[in-house]
Amino acid sequence: MPAVAATFRVGTAAGARYGARMKSAYELAMERLSKSAPAQKLSAAQKERIADLESLYKSKIAQEELATNDALAAAEGAGDFEKATELRARLLGERRRLQAELEDKKERVRAQA
């Protein structure tokens, strides 16, 4: 049985209320979000600073991954799986720390007027 989409004619009370079609749950959620926390306009300098921060932290994370992957390969090659597990956990923690640091710095840039 084919699915039936709810449609409303433009010019009717239902069509006027729903803008000629029903809104998705996503659209409704975005409307509620924009009312409670309007989108903040960033200046060109703020956008550039955020892009620089993202690039810097992306390289820091990649550098950490490269260093850890070398040690991880050596540990696995030697059969030291406990050390390999420790290295993976350390990498995960370091990645989370760097991402949190990045988000904190981005928020500070956004807060500047």
N, C-alpha and C positions, 0 to 999 in steps of 0.2 A: 504494500500500500504506500503511495507516495506521501512524503512529508508535506504538510500544508503550512506555508508561512503566513503569519498574520500581517495583513496589509490594510491600510486605511486610505480612504480617498481624501485627497486634498480638498479642503473646503467644508468638510464635515467636522462635527465637534470632536470626534475621535482623531481624525486626521490632524486637526489643529493642535490637539493636545500632544500628540506623539510626533509631530513634524512629518507626517505622511508615512512614517514607518516606526516600528517599535525599536527602542534602543537596546543594545546588547547590555549584558551585565557589566562588561568592561567599560562601556561608555558611561553608564550610570555611576560606576565607581569613580571614574576619572572626574566626573562633574562634582561629586561629593568631595573628592580630594582637593580640587581647585578652589572650592568654597572654603574649606577648612585651612588650607595652606597654599595660598596662591603661588604660582611659579615666580621665581625671582629672576629678574633681568640682570645679566652679567655684562660688565663693560668688556671692551675688546682686550684691555690689559689683563683683566681677571681671567678671561678665557685663555689668553696666551700663557699666563702664569700656571693655570691648572693643567694645560697641555704640557708645559715644561715639567711640572711635578709628576704627571703620569708617565712621561718618557723616562725621567730619572729613576722612578721607582720600578718601572718595568725592567730597566737595565740592572738595578740592584738585585731584583728577584732572579733575573737570568744569571747573574754572576754567582749568586748563592747556589742556584741549581747546578751550575757547571761544576763548582767546587765540590758540592756534595755528591754529585753523580760519579765523579772520579773516585772519591773515597768509597762510595757505595759499591762500585764495580770491583774495587780491590778487595773489599770485605767479603762480597759474595764469591769472588774468585778463590779466596782463601778458605771459604766454607764457614766464615764467622757470621752466621745469620742473626745472632743477637745484636752484634754491632751494626749490621745492616738495618735492623728494625729501629735501633736507636737513631741512626742517621736519618732514616725516613721521618721519624717523629720530630727530630730537630729541624729538618727542612720544612716540615709542615708548620711548626711553631714559628720559625723565622719568617716564612711567607705570610702567615697571619699577622705577625707583628708589623711587618713592612706595609701590608695593606691597611692595617688600622692606622699606622703613622701617616700614610698617604691620605686617607680619608680625613684625619684630623687636620692636616695641613690644608686640604681642599676646603674644608669648612671654614677655616680661618680666612682664607682668601675670599670666600663668598661673603663672609661677615664684614669685610672691609667695605667702606662706603666710597 
